[in-house]
Amino acid sequence: MAIVLLKILKFRWNGPGERSGMAVMEVDLPSGYKTSPEVLINLVEKLKLTTTLRAAETDYFKNIFYFDYVSLGLCCTHCLCADNH
């Protein structure tokens, strides 16, 4: 039986101005867990109309999220991964 982990990511821009330029967020996954590329593609498709998330990819044991910008308001996204066993 696979164990699935859902990480909720909350963040906001705290630099000068009302928003950042393009932002990249790398999220480390616990050892033994990975995210399938299909899960990230589906996540981007679902969220791109309501957030500034534009792309995501997985690189070994981390997920990389690309945003057009991050604003002063609280931003949220989530990351789904499963164990390798």
Backbone as JSON Lines, residues from 0, in Angstrom:
{"i":0,"aa":"M","n":[0.84,-1.18,0.0],"ca":[0.0,0.0,0.0],"c":[0.89,1.25,0.0]}
{"i":1,"aa":"A","n":[0.63,2.17,-0.89],"ca":[1.41,3.4,-0.99],"c":[0.96,4.41,0.06]}
{"i":2,"aa":"I","n":[1.91,5.12,0.59],"ca":[1.62,6.2,1.52],"c":[1.73,7.5,0.74]}
{"i":3,"aa":"V","n":[0.7,8.33,0.8],"ca":[0.66,9.59,0.06],"c":[0.8,10.74,1.05]}
{"i":4,"aa":"L","n":[1.59,11.72,0.69],"ca":[1.84,12.89,1.53],"c":[1.38,14.13,0.78]}
{"i":5,"aa":"L","n":[0.61,14.96,1.44],"ca":[0.16,16.23,0.87],"c":[0.78,17.35,1.68]}
{"i":6,"aa":"K","n":[1.56,18.2,1.01],"ca":[2.15,19.36,1.67],"c":[1.38,20.6,1.21]}
{"i":7,"aa":"I","n":[0.94,21.41,2.16],"ca":[0.29,22.68,1.84],"c":[1.35,23.77,1.96]}
{"i":8,"aa":"L","n":[1.53,24.52,0.92],"ca":[2.56,25.56,0.88],"c":[1.9,26.93,0.92]}
{"i":9,"aa":"K","n":[2.27,27.74,1.9],"ca":[1.73,29.1,2.02],"c":[2.91,30.07,2.0]}
{"i":10,"aa":"F","n":[2.77,31.14,1.23],"ca":[3.86,32.09,1.08],"c":[3.31,33.43,0.65]}
{"i":11,"aa":"R","n":[4.12,34.47,0.8],"ca":[3.73,35.8,0.33],"c":[5.0,36.61,0.02]}
{"i":12,"aa":"W","n":[4.84,37.65,-0.77],"ca":[5.93,38.55,-1.13],"c":[6.13,39.53,0.01]}
{"i":13,"aa":"N","n":[7.38,39.68,0.48],"ca":[7.65,40.66,1.52],"c":[8.81,41.58,1.13]}
{"i":14,"aa":"G","n":[9.05,41.68,-0.15],"ca":[10.09,42.56,-0.65],"c":[9.53,43.93,-0.99]}
{"i":15,"aa":"P","n":[10.32,44.76,-1.65],"ca":[9.84,46.1,-2.02],"c":[8.78,46.01,-3.12]}
{"i":16,"aa":"G","n":[7.85,46.93,-3.12],"ca":[6.79,46.94,-4.13],"c":[5.65,46.01,-3.75]}
{"i":17,"aa":"E","n":[4.65,45.95,-4.64],"ca":[3.47,45.15,-4.36],"c":[3.59,43.69,-4.79]}
{"i":18,"aa":"R","n":[4.57,43.39,-5.65],"ca":[4.74,42.0,-6.08],"c":[6.15,41.79,-6.61]}
{"i":19,"aa":"S","n":[6.53,40.52,-6.69],"ca":[7.85,40.16,-7.2],"c":[7.82,40.09,-8.72]}
{"i":20,"aa":"G","n":[8.96,39.8,-9.3],"ca":[9.01,39.39,-10.69],"c":[8.75,37.88,-10.72]}
{"i":21,"aa":"M","n":[9.22,37.2,-11.75],"ca":[9.05,35.75,-11.8],"c":[9.66,35.13,-10.56]}
{"i":22,"aa":"A","n":[8.98,34.13,-10.0],"ca":[9.45,33.48,-8.78],"c":[9.56,31.99,-9.0]}
{"i":23,"aa":"V","n":[10.59,31.39,-8.4],"ca":[10.8,29.95,-8.46],"c":[10.84,29.45,-7.02]}
{"i":24,"aa":"M","n":[10.06,28.4,-6.74],"ca":[10.05,27.83,-5.4],"c":[10.43,26.36,-5.51]}
{"i":25,"aa":"E","n":[11.46,25.95,-4.77],"ca":[11.87,24.56,-4.72],"c":[11.4,23.96,-3.4]}
{"i":26,"aa":"V","n":[10.72,22.82,-3.49],"ca":[10.17,22.16,-2.3],"c":[10.82,20.79,-2.17]}
{"i":27,"aa":"D","n":[11.6,20.61,-1.1],"ca":[12.22,19.32,-0.85],"c":[11.17,18.33,-0.36]}
{"i":28,"aa":"L","n":[11.28,17.1,-0.82],"ca":[10.38,16.04,-0.4],"c":[11.11,15.15,0.61]}
{"i":29,"aa":"P","n":[10.37,14.51,1.51],"ca":[11.02,13.59,2.45],"c":[11.72,12.46,1.69]}
{"i":30,"aa":"S","n":[12.77,11.91,2.27],"ca":[13.47,10.82,1.59],"c":[12.51,9.66,1.38]}
{"i":31,"aa":"G","n":[12.64,9.03,0.22],"ca":[11.77,7.92,-0.13],"c":[10.49,8.32,-0.81]}
{"i":32,"aa":"Y","n":[10.23,9.6,-1.0],"ca":[9.01,10.08,-1.66],"c":[9.35,10.72,-2.98]}
{"i":33,"aa":"K","n":[8.4,10.68,-3.92],"ca":[8.57,11.37,-5.2],"c":[7.2,11.77,-5.72]}
{"i":34,"aa":"T","n":[7.19,12.69,-6.66],"ca":[5.96,13.14,-7.31],"c":[6.04,12.78,-8.78]}
{"i":35,"aa":"S","n":[4.98,12.22,-9.31],"ca":[5.0,11.89,-10.74],"c":[4.8,13.17,-11.55]}
{"i":36,"aa":"P","n":[5.43,13.27,-12.7],"ca":[5.26,14.44,-13.55],"c":[3.8,14.7,-13.92]}
{"i":37,"aa":"E","n":[3.01,13.64,-14.08],"ca":[1.6,13.79,-14.43],"c":[0.82,14.53,-13.35]}
{"i":38,"aa":"V","n":[1.16,14.27,-12.09],"ca":[0.49,14.96,-10.98],"c":[0.77,16.46,-11.06]}
{"i":39,"aa":"L","n":[2.01,16.83,-11.36],"ca":[2.36,18.25,-11.44],"c":[1.71,18.91,-12.66]}
{"i":40,"aa":"I","n":[1.63,18.21,-13.77],"ca":[0.95,18.76,-14.95],"c":[-0.51,19.04,-14.64]}
{"i":41,"aa":"N","n":[-1.18,18.09,-13.98],"ca":[-2.58,18.29,-13.61],"c":[-2.75,19.44,-12.62]}
{"i":42,"aa":"L","n":[-1.82,19.57,-11.68],"ca":[-1.88,20.66,-10.71],"c":[-1.8,22.01,-11.4]}
{"i":43,"aa":"V","n":[-0.86,22.16,-12.32],"ca":[-0.7,23.43,-13.05],"c":[-1.96,23.73,-13.86]}
{"i":44,"aa":"E","n":[-2.49,22.73,-14.53],"ca":[-3.71,22.93,-15.33],"c":[-4.88,23.41,-14.47]}
{"i":45,"aa":"K","n":[-5.01,22.85,-13.28],"ca":[-6.11,23.23,-12.39],"c":[-5.93,24.63,-11.81]}
{"i":46,"aa":"L","n":[-4.68,25.01,-11.52],"ca":[-4.44,26.26,-10.79],"c":[-4.06,27.45,-11.65]}
{"i":47,"aa":"K","n":[-3.72,27.24,-12.91],"ca":[-3.18,28.36,-13.7],"c":[-4.21,29.45,-14.0]}
{"i":48,"aa":"L","n":[-5.5,29.14,-13.92],"ca":[-6.52,30.16,-14.17],"c":[-6.8,31.02,-12.94]}
{"i":49,"aa":"T","n":[-6.48,30.52,-11.74],"ca":[-6.8,31.25,-10.52],"c":[-5.57,31.67,-9.72]}
{"i":50,"aa":"T","n":[-4.38,31.27,-10.15],"ca":[-3.15,31.66,-9.46],"c":[-2.12,32.1,-10.5]}
{"i":51,"aa":"T","n":[-0.95,32.5,-10.05],"ca":[0.12,32.87,-10.97],"c":[1.07,31.71,-11.23]}
{"i":52,"aa":"L","n":[0.72,30.5,-10.78],"ca":[1.51,29.3,-11.07],"c":[1.46,29.02,-12.57]}
{"i":53,"aa":"R","n":[2.62,28.89,-13.19],"ca":[2.66,28.67,-14.64],"c":[3.28,27.35,-15.05]}
{"i":54,"aa":"A","n":[4.13,26.78,-14.21],"ca":[4.76,25.51,-14.56],"c":[5.27,24.85,-13.28]}
{"i":55,"aa":"A","n":[5.5,23.55,-13.39],"ca":[6.06,22.8,-12.27],"c":[6.79,21.59,-12.84]}
{"i":56,"aa":"E","n":[7.83,21.19,-12.15],"ca":[8.57,20.0,-12.56],"c":[9.12,19.3,-11.33]}
{"i":57,"aa":"T","n":[9.47,18.04,-11.5],"ca":[10.07,17.29,-10.41],"c":[11.51,16.98,-10.78]}
{"i":58,"aa":"D","n":[12.39,17.05,-9.81],"ca":[13.81,16.81,-10.03],"c":[14.31,15.96,-8.86]}
{"i":59,"aa":"Y","n":[14.34,14.67,-9.05],"ca":[14.72,13.71,-8.01],"c":[13.82,13.86,-6.8]}
{"i":60,"aa":"F","n":[14.31,14.43,-5.71],"ca":[13.55,14.49,-4.47],"c":[13.08,15.89,-4.13]}
{"i":61,"aa":"K","n":[12.79,16.67,-5.15],"ca":[12.21,17.99,-4.92],"c":[11.28,18.34,-6.07]}
{"i":62,"aa":"N","n":[10.35,19.23,-5.78],"ca":[9.46,19.77,-6.8],"c":[9.82,21.23,-7.0]}
{"i":63,"aa":"I","n":[9.73,21.68,-8.23],"ca":[10.08,23.06,-8.56],"c":[8.84,23.7,-9.18]}
{"i":64,"aa":"F","n":[8.41,24.83,-8.59],"ca":[7.23,25.56,-9.04],"c":[7.66,26.91,-9.6]}
{"i":65,"aa":"Y","n":[7.07,27.3,-10.74],"ca":[7.38,28.57,-11.4],"c":[6.14,29.45,-11.4]}
{"i":66,"aa":"F","n":[6.28,30.67,-10.89],"ca":[5.18,31.61,-10.8],"c":[5.5,32.85,-11.63]}
{"i":67,"aa":"D","n":[4.47,33.46,-12.23],"ca":[4.67,34.74,-12.92],"c":[5.14,35.79,-11.93]}
{"i":68,"aa":"Y","n":[4.53,35.79,-10.75],"ca":[4.91,36.69,-9.66],"c":[4.27,36.2,-8.37]}
{"i":69,"aa":"V","n":[4.74,36.74,-7.27],"ca":[4.15,36.52,-5.95],"c":[3.77,37.88,-5.41]}
{"i":70,"aa":"S","n":[2.54,38.01,-4.91],"ca":[2.06,39.31,-4.44],"c":[2.07,39.39,-2.91]}
{"i":71,"aa":"L","n":[1.64,40.54,-2.39],"ca":[1.61,40.77,-0.95],"c":[0.6,39.87,-0.24]}
{"i":72,"aa":"G","n":[-0.46,39.48,-0.93],"ca":[-1.47,38.6,-0.34],"c":[-0.93,37.2,-0.14]}
{"i":73,"aa":"L","n":[-1.53,36.46,0.76],"ca":[-1.11,35.1,1.03],"c":[-1.41,34.21,-0.18]}
{"i":74,"aa":"C","n":[-0.41,33.5,-0.65],"ca":[-0.56,32.57,-1.77],"c":[-0.47,31.14,-1.23]}
{"i":75,"aa":"C","n":[-1.21,30.24,-1.82],"ca":[-1.19,28.84,-1.4],"c":[-1.11,27.94,-2.61]}
{"i":76,"aa":"T","n":[-0.42,26.85,-2.48],"ca":[-0.46,25.77,-3.44],"c":[-0.21,24.5,-2.67]}
{"i":77,"aa":"H","n":[-0.32,23.36,-3.31],"ca":[-0.08,22.12,-2.61],"c":[0.79,21.2,-3.46]}
{"i":78,"aa":"C","n":[1.37,20.26,-2.79],"ca":[2.32,19.34,-3.41],"c":[1.96,17.93,-2.97]}
{"i":79,"aa":"L","n":[1.7,17.06,-3.9],"ca":[1.31,15.68,-3.6],"c":[2.43,14.75,-4.0]}
{"i":80,"aa":"C","n":[2.82,13.86,-3.08],"ca":[3.88,12.91,-3.4],"c":[3.54,11.56,-2.78]}
{"i":81,"aa":"A","n":[4.17,10.51,-3.27],"ca":[3.93,9.16,-2.76],"c":[5.27,8.48,-2.5]}
{"i":82,"aa":"D","n":[5.25,7.49,-1.6],"ca":[6.51,6.8,-1.31],"c":[6.91,5.92,-2.5]}
{"i":83,"aa":"N","n":[8.18,5.58,-2.55],"ca":[8.73,4.81,-3.69],"c":[8.5,3.32,-3.57]}
{"i":84,"aa":"H","n":[7.92,2.83,-2.51],"ca":[7.82,1.38,-2.27],"c":[6.59,0.79,-2.89]}
